[in-house]
Amino acid sequence: MLEIKEIWKTFNAGTVNEKQALRGVSLTLNDGDFCTVIGGNGAGKSTMLNAVAGTWMVDAGTISIGGTDVTRLPEYKRAPYIGRVFQDPMLGTAPSMQILENLALAARRGQRRGLGWGVTREEKTKYQDMLKGLDLGLEDRLTSKVGLLSGGQRQALTLLMASLKKPKLLLLDEHTAALDPKTAAKVLDLSDRIVAESRLTTMMVTHNMKDAIAHGNRLIMMYDGRIVIDVSGEEKKKLTVPQLLELFNKVSGSDEADDKLLLS
């Protein structure tokens, strides 16, 4: 479902601030794979995710989603293939619009828009049923402005919106990092449920080693713009945080893991 071949990305090339963010990264995700991505600051996690999403173009290499080469497609032209939830709960929704209107927009992603009636009665009933499944009481607040929701409610809504059209690829970019632990756990549980029910191919970037191990069927760790660890199946299930740290220290040649990685 996702095929990344030898992608390279350098920022500020030829200047004193030159930074080689990706160094020949290759990765293949099969249909239904749920891959967690972990690594220290500057490892290349978000750069890889943004390259897949089309936020910026790679310098070399190719990216294919569902068999379609999207390497040179701009971000908006990748919208029919990708659903995305950002780290910032304020992104991914239109805060001045109603919950109902946000869901209606998500349902029409990638389609041509006309001057027909906005939201049908059938759609409204469908959205209420979907929101009921979140168990956040949002099904009774369809006309509430999204900007009035809490961070956890917004992330749950964004998850629903991102998966509404069953994208070929769901990208979760540290989507619980800005939430308190209890809310983060609830959003992660919801993520697991949505991914499993819709069999979505998913890539989740996280700094939290425990979450990286607990969620998904595959785990990759990045370091210095490369994938240095790739475990899946039974090997991943048996993995512990100390073992993952030991692996990281071994491949990075250092016993000084990133502070954020350790604190998470």
N, C-alpha and C positions, 0 to 999 in steps of 0.2 A: 504493500500500500504506500510505503514511503521508501524511496531509494536515493540516498545521498552518495555521490561518487567524487572523491578527491576534491572537496571544496576548500578553497583558500580565501582568507579575507585579511587585508591589512588596512589599518586606519592611519591617516596622516602620513602616507608614504612619502619618503624623501625628506622628511622634516625631523627635527630633534624629538618630536613627540610620536615618531613612528611606533606602531604597536601591531605586531602580527598576532591577530586574535584567533584565527583558524589555520591549522597547518595540515592540509591534506586529509580532512575528516571524511570517512566513509561509514555509512550506516544503512542497514536495510531493516525495515519493520514490516512484518507480515500482517495480513488482515486480522484485526482483533487484538493485536499486541498492545499491551499497556506498559510502556517503558518509562522508568523514572531516571532522571539525569541529575547527577550530583557532582560537586567539585568546589574548590575554593574560589575566592574572588579572582576574577580575571582568567578563569580556567577556559572560558569559551562557551559556557552553557547558554547564556542568553543570546550570544552572537549567533550560535547555531540555530536557535529557535527563531530569531529574527530573520535569518537567512532563508529558512524554510517558509516563513510567513511572507517574505518579500519586502520586509521593512527596509532592507538594503540589499543590493546585488552583490554576489560573490565575485571575486577577481578571477577565479578559475574553478572548474569542476561543474557538475550537473546535479540538479534536483528534480526528481520525478514524483508525482503524487497520483496514485491509482493508474500508473502507466502513462500519464501525461507529463511531458517535459515542461516544467514551469520555471526553469532557470532564469529566463529573461522576461517573464511576465511581471508587471508591476503588482503591488500589493492588492489593489482593488480588483484586479482580474483573477486573483487567487481566492477571492471570497467564496465562490461556489464550492471550493474544495475544502476550505478550512474553517473550523470554529475555534475561537480563542478566548481565554479568560486571563486577564492581566493581574499583576501583583496589586495594583492600586484599585480598590473597590469603586473609585470614582470613574474609572475607564470602563468601556464596554457597554455602557447604557447611556440613554439621553435623559439626564436628570430633570429637565423641565417638562418632560412628557410623562403621561400616565403609564402605569404598569401594563395596562391593556395595549396601549399604543406601542410600547417597546417590544412586546411579544409579537404584535402584528408586523412590525418592521423586520424582526428577526425571521419571521415566517416567509417574508418576501425577499430575503437576501438573494442576490444574484438574478432576480427576475426583473422584467420590464414593468414599470409602474404606469398605470393609467389614471383616469379621472373617475373611476368607479367608486361605489360606496366603500368607505374605509374598512370597517370590521363587521362581519356578518354575525347574526345571532348564534349560528352554529360554532363559529370561531370562539366567541365569548364563552360558551359553555365548555368548549374543549380546553381553553386556557384555564378556566376555573378548576377543572379536573386535574390539570397538570400542576397547578399551584398548590392544590390540596395535598398532593404527594410530597411537597417540600416540608409540610407540617410546621409552617411558620405563620399561619393565619393570613397569608397574602391573598388567598382566594376571595376574601371578603373586602379586599382593598384595591380592586381592579382600577378604580379611577384615581387612586392616590398617586401623587407625583413621586417618581423614583428617587429624587433628591432628598425625600423625607425618610427614606429607609436607612436602617443601620448598615454598617459595613458588611456584616454577615448575611443580612437579607439581600443586599445588592449582589454579593458574590454568588449566592444561591440562584438569584434571578438570572445573572449573567451566564451561569452554567446551563440553566434551562434554555436560554436564548441561543447559546453557542451550539447546543446539541439538538435544537428544534428541527433543523433540516437534515439531521443525520449526516454530518460532514464526513468526507473520506478520512480526515485527520483532525483530531482535537488537540490543541496546544494549551497546556496549563502552565503559565509562567509564574512560578512562586505564588500561586493564587491564594495561599493562606498566610503568607508572611506578615501581612498587615493586620491580622485578626488575633484576638486573644486566644489562648490555648483551647478553651472549651468550644468557642465558635469555630476555630480552625478544625477541630476534630469532627464537628458536625458537617462542615463543608466537605471535608475529605471523605467522610462516609457517604455523603450525597454523590460525590464524584465517582466513587466506586460503583454505586448503584446505577447511575446514569450510563457509565461506560459499559457495565455488564449487561444491562437491559437492552441497550442499542448496539452492543458489540462494536463499539467505536475503537478504531486504532488511535492510540493516545500517547502523547509524549508530555511528561510532567517534570518540569525543572523544580528542584527543591534544594535548600541548604541543610535540611534536616535528615540526618543519616537514618534515624529510626523510621521516619516516614518513607524514605527511599526503599528501605528493606520491606516494610509492611505492605506497601501498595504495589500493584502491578505484577507482571510475570517476568519482567526483565529489568536489569539495573545496569546503567553505564556510568562510569566516572570519568570526568575530563580533567586534564592537567596540561597547562601550557599550550592550549589550542589543539590538543589531541585527545582521542579516546584511549584511556590507559587500562580500564577495567570494563569487562562486559560479561555479566553472569545472568543466567536465566534458569527457569525450571526448579528442580530440586536443589540445585546448588544455591540459588538465591534464597529459597525458603529456609535453608539451614544457616544462612549467613547471620552473623551478629555484628553489632556496632564495633566492638574491639577488633574483630577479624577484618572488617572493612577498613578500619583505621590502619591496621597492620599492612593490608594490601596497598593502601594509598602510600604509606611511608616507603614501602618497598619499591613501587614503581616511580615515585617522585624522587627517590634518593635522599629524602629528608624526613626527620622525625618531628618536624614542626608544621603540623597541619594548620590550615587557615583558622583564625580565631572564630569566625562566624560558623565554620564547619563544626568546630568543637563545642561551641556554646549551644548550637542547635541540638 
